């Protein structure tokens, strides 16, 4: 597993490195987002330095029919850039209006059991 980039060991190493590098993943407020697809797990982690979105496909099939929503989120009303910290897809920007967002699909296709960690920044 040491030299296999697809191994569970490599996954854990990558996630530990991300957690060490991003304070929101260590100590950030934990906000569960609503999703219309029960196979998608989505949370925001937010602290005074940054906001990250963790998005996981819990299913064995690709998912394209999902939308995230969050109401009462403490993000300023504006359009945010989204940087992919972990995962193989480029994410779409996020628009926050009136303290929340709706029908947000950051990644077009969530591959089976895929994990995406995205940094949200103004």
Helices and strands as residue ranges (DSSP letters): H 8-21, H 23-27, E 29-32, E 34-35, E 40-46, E 51-57, E 68-71, E 79-86, E 94-95, E 100-104, E 115-121
